[in-house]
Amino acid sequence: MNSRKKLILVAALVVVAGLGFWMYRSRDASANVSDKDLLTVQQVDYPVIISATGTLEASQSVDVGPPQVRRQRRFKLMRMVDEGTQVSEGDFLMEFDTTDINNSLRDETANFQKVQEQRQQNRASADTNLKQLKLQLEQAKSDLEKLEVKLSEQAELLSGIQVEETRIDRDAAKTKVELMEKKVQYVTESGQLSLQISRSSERYSRDRMDDLMDAIDSYTVRAPVSGVVIYKRDWNNEAKEVGSDIFGMDKVMEIPDLSTMRAKVQIDELDSGKVKIGQEANITVDAVQGRSFTGKITSVGTILKQATYDRPQKINEIYVDLTNMDTKVLRPGMSLKAQIRVGQYPKAVVIPLASITERNGRSFVQVYNAKTKKADWREVQLKSNDGTTAVVESGLAAGEKIRTRPQAS
């Protein structure tokens, strides 16, 4: 029994010794570092990059809205061309409901006919009245002439009393003629003035009818210039739709000059002081995969503004002119991401982010020790990173070798 126990004990010792030797060899294998796992720390001029978002826009464009029609303040959109459509000058863009203006035209036509009829009636009445007055004037002149003749004959034959009576009658007839002449002149001038007023009313109604007929044609809106149709968005980033009520000053769409396209970029308040005119930017457009565009900042806003009504974050708007713009694929309104070079760290120690391990808010790398042939952990302080590489402020020197990907010890 004792011999059996001894055999079991010896076997256990052999197993333990073998396991220990295997672990020792495994430990040595993990400690040994091959050249392919290492990289030599470089010292380079490292660019300082600001990341931001924005949209493409054209600096020159033509806004298009409803027709400008007197007394019409609201329009209903009936149909419109699809966004992104390439149009030539004179092509159809949109059409508005003409029901209200057709009703106005019908009312104005009826009013014009009424004015015409009233003018004709007034003219006929004035002509009849004037004709009667002229006949009365002729009769009064005839009566005056008779009294003049009678007075001249009586002056030699009759007594003074009879002559005086005839003279009174003659003076009364003369006064009547003068009054009748003035009345004929007044009625003539009054008729002419009334005719002018009627004609003016007719002309106004006719002009109004012409305006309405022209306005009906303008309810079909056509492209003032050639270009690509872009829908205008409101504060809630919503475009007008068929059936929407459009007010006179609203803009429904725009036709941009694609040759003037640029990037409008929103810079965070914390970074706004770093951007300056002339700095270079790299632009990637979400809708155009696999390509990037370069440009330079040409304008920097002078005031900060709220990003959106529901985002209190303050931003500054800058504009970037693209140097390799492609109008075949780029369109106003496309979302973009910008990488703006605002400076550089000269002769900076730069390493990949993948070579860094974070522990409790501290950064560590594995530095290769040529004497021990092992990689030892070392804490480093970082200055900046761009999401791929990091600038080391202290803890690491150029020429040292580190693991490209740290491994647990």
Helices and strands as residue ranges (DSSP letters): H 2-31, G 35-37, E 38-40, E 42-58, E 61-64, E 74-80, E 86-87, E 92-96, H 99-157, H 160-218, E 220-222, E 227-228, E 230-231, E 245-247, E 253-256, G 258-260, E 261-268, G 269-274, E 280-285, E 293-300, E 305-308, E 311-322, E 335-352, G 353-355, E 357-359, E 362-369, E 374-385, E 389-394, E 401-403
